[in-house]
Amino acid sequence: MKATKSVKTILAVFLALALAMSLAGGALAADQRLSIGTASTGGSWYPLGGGVANMINKYVKGYYASAHPSGASIENIRAVMKGQDALALTMPDAALYAYEGKDAFQGKPQKKLRGLFSTYPVDIQFYVLSDSPVKTIADIKGKNLKVAVGAPGSGTEKMAQYVLKVYGITYDDIDEQFLSATETTAAMKDGNLDVGIVTLGTPAPTLMDLATQREIRFLDIEPAVAQKINKDFPAYFPRTIPAGTYKNMTKPHHTLAWMGLFVVSADMSDQLAYDICKAVFDHKAELDKIHKKFALINLESATSGMSVPLHPGAVKFFKERGILK
């Protein structure tokens, strides 16, 4: 008799657990999934996307978000326009070219591309090993050096080409290597690369890792050159990275930066766009704990450098917060 009661008790507990798991699974399955395109795992966009995904999961009901690594800007825009990603990070110039149907999007304007919010400055950095004979960006020309210019078709590659062109350098002058930031780090560690070009939030984990294993040196974009570029193309602005940011970095590094953008499709509902902005900016302290660069994300600059029209849901949110009139 006791054995029978025991079996019944165990069975009841098992059924209760099964029901609870079924309900939990059903709730999760009912959530609409949102994919977030970022960049390589070695930069700061990947953890930023993960942080935003966590905030959506905690504060936006009915949705389950997850971030994934990608080839960055251009790949991300295409994924958003195809509906493969709900939101993604991109460089402002890549977004503008996509919207206008230029460059990689020649003749195919992406008029449904919309901005959600601006993030923080992202720096382009040219670097070499400390014992390299290359002392300036101009030194790269005509030596057939192996130069990492970013993933093929990425925003990094486009910016690298832009800056190199200012110095009179084209792919005819170098042995271009189409590598992501993490691949660039690995190639530099192995001695298979002469010059690395990356666009990352500073300090970038992949560069911090490299600097602990190999002594590196940054090549400046001289302030006068940076100012001229800024005049010709305002999306890129001069920035100085302080000495000591990376191991053995003994002097400030003069370069260019731009504001990373979160973009979405115009097909996203106004409510969802509003709710994502609210989740991020009402709980920004949670992002700040992930990476110190994220502390630079704030309401005051959340629409700065936006190169495409804001989504109506974002417009509503920023108007309520007094950022837009």
N, C-alpha and C positions, 0 to 999 in steps of 0.2 A: 504493500500500500504506500509506504513512504517512498519507495523507489519510483512508483507511478507519479506521486506528487512532485518529486524532484524532476522527473523528466518533463512534466507539464510546465514546471516553473522555468526550466532551461529553455523549453520551446517558446514560452511566452516572451522571455527576454530576447531570444533570437529574432522572433517576429517583430518585436518593438524596434530593435536595432535596424532590422532590414527595412522597416517602414520609414524610419528616420532617415536612413541613408538614401532611400528612394526619393523621399520628399526633397532632401538637400540636393540630390542630383537633378531632380526635376526643376528645382528653382534655378540651379546653375545653367541647365540646358535652356531655360526660358529666357535667360539674359541674352541680349543681343551682343555679339562679340565685335570688338573694335580692335583693329590691328594698327599699330603705330610704327611707321618707318623712321629709322634713326640714321646711323652711319656705322663705321667700323667699331668694334668693341674696344679699341685702344683710345678712343677720344671721349669727350664728355657728353656728346649727344646721346650715346647709348644709355648711360645711367639717367640722363634727363628724361628720355622717353619712358624708361622703366618707372621713374618717379611719378610722372604724369599718369601713367597707367594705374599705378597704385592708388592715386588720388581719385581717379574715375571710379575704380572698384569700391572705394570706401564711401564716396560722397555723391555719386551719380547713380541713382537707382535704376535697375533694369538693364545695366550694361556691364560687360566684362571686357576689360582692355588688356592687351599684352603688347610689349614692344619687341622689335626684332632688329638685328643688325642688317645693314643694307649698303648699297653703293653710294648712298647719300643723295644729294639734291635732285639731280635730273631723274634718277631711278625712282626716287620718292614721289616726285610730282606725277610721273607717269602712273605709278601705283595708285595714287589718290584719284587721278582722273579716270582710271579703269575700275574704280570701286574696290580694289584689292586692299587698300589701306584707307582707314577712316580719317586719319590725320597723320602728318609727317613733318619732319624738319627739313628746311631748305635754306640755301643762301638767297639773299634778296635779288641778286642779278639773275640767277637761274629762274626764279619765280617770275620776274619781269619779262625775261625772254620767252618763257612759256606762255604767259598771258598775251603777249604781243605776237607770238608766232615767229620768233626769230631764233637764230643759232640752232641748237639741237632740235628746236620745235619749228624750224623754218616752214612757213606755209601752213602750219597747223596750230593756230592760236587756241590756247586753252582758256576760253572765256568763262568757264565755270570755276576756275581756280580762285579761292578766297583765302584771305588771311584770318588767323585766329588771334594770335598775339606775337609780339616780338620777345626775344629772350635776352641774350647778353652778347657782348662783343666776342667774336671768334677771330683769332689771329692767323694770318698766313705766316709761316716761318720757314726760311731757308736755313738748312744746317749741314755741317760737315763734321768729320772727325777732327779733333784739335790739331793733328799733325798734317792736315791737308794743305797743299800748296794754294788752294783756292781761298783768297782772302776777302773777295767782294763778289757780288752777283755778276758784275761785269767780267770777272775772271773766268766765268763759265764758258764764254763764247769761244768757239773755234777749237776746243780741245777734245771734242768727241767724248765727253765725260758721261758716265751713267748717271742720269738724273731722274729721280722718282717724281712724277708730275701728278700723282693721284690716280684713282681708279678711272678706267676709260669712260669718258663722257660725264664724269662727275663735276660738281661745282668747283672742287679743288683744282681739277685739271684746267677748267676755264679760267680761273683766277691766276693760276700759275702761268698759263699762256699769255694772259694779259700783262702780267708784271714782266715776264721775260721779254715780251715784245717792246716794252718801254725801254729796256736795256739793249734793244737791237738783236735779241736772241730768238731764233726759231728752232723748230725741231730739226732743221738741217744742220744746226750747230751742235747738237747733243745726241746722245744715245738715250732717247726717252724710255723710261720704265713706267708702265702703268700699274702702280701699286697703291694699295690702301695704306692708311697710316701705320697699321700694325705690320703690314708686309714691308713697309719702308724701314721700320725699326729693325725687323729681323734681318733684312738685307744689309743694313748698316752694321749691325753686330757682327755679321759674318764676313764683312769686308768686301761685299759684292756690289757696293754702291758708292758713288763719289759725292753726290749731293741729294739731300732729301728735301722735298717740299711738301708741307702738310698744312691743312687749315683745321685748327683745333682750339677748343677753349683752353685757356691757360690757368693753372698748370695742367698739362695733358698727362694722364697716367702713363701712356706709352713712351713719352719723352722723359718722364721722371725715371722710369725703369731703365731706359737706355743710358741716361746720364750716370746711373749708379754702376754701370758695367763698362761703358766706354766714355772717355772724355770727349765732349762735343763742343762745337763753337757755332754760334749763329751768325748769319750774314745779314747785315742791315739793309733795309730799303731806306736810303738816306732821306732825312726829313724833307729836303727840297724836292726830291723825286716823289715822295709820298704826298706832298701838298699839291703837286702838279696833277697826280693821278686823281686826287680827291676833287680837284677843280673840274677835270674832264669827266669823272664818273663818281658822283657824290655817295654812292652806296659803299664805297671804300674810303675809310678815313684813317688818318695817321694815329698810331698808338705806340706807346713806349712800355715795354715789359721790364719791370725793375730788376736790377742785379740781384742775384741770389735766389731767383725764382726756381732755377734748376741747379743741381750740384755743379760746382766749379764755374758757374756763370758769374764772372767778376765785374761785368759792366752792363749798363742798360742796353736793351735790344730795341732798335727802332724798326718798326714794321707797319703793316696796314691791318685794319680789322673791318668787320662788318657785323651787322646784327642778324643772328640766326632767327628764322621765322617758323612758327607752326602754321601750316596751311591745311585747308580742308576743301571739300567740294561744295559748290553752291547748293548741291542736293541735300547736304546735311540739314536736319531740322533746326529751326531757329532756337528751339528750346534746348536741344542738345549742345549746340555751340555756346549758348548762354551758360548752361550748367557746367560745362568743362571749364570755361573761364572763371566761374564762381568757385569751383572746387580748387583750382590752382591758386588763385589770389586770396581766397579766404583762409587757406591753409598753407601759405607759402613757407612758413617756418619748417614744415616737414621736408620740403625740397632742399632748404638750406643745409640740412643735416647730411645730405648725400654728397655734395661737392661744394666747396667754398665759392666756386664760380657762380653757383646758382643764387647766391645772395645778391648778385647784380640784377637779377630779374625783379622788376618792381612795376607797380601800376603806372608810375610817372613816365616810364619809357616803354610801356607795353604796346604802344602803337608807333614808336619811333622806327624809322627805316623800313616801314611796311611798303613794299613795292607793288602790291596788288590790292584790289578793293577788299575791305574788311567784310567778313560774313555779317549779315544783319543781326544775328544773335550776339555776336561780339560787340557790334555797334551799340546794341541795347545795353549790354553790361557796362561798357566803358562810359556811356552817357550817364548811367545811374551813379557811377563812381566819380563823375565830374572830370573825367579825362578827355572826353569829347563833348562838344557843345551840341 
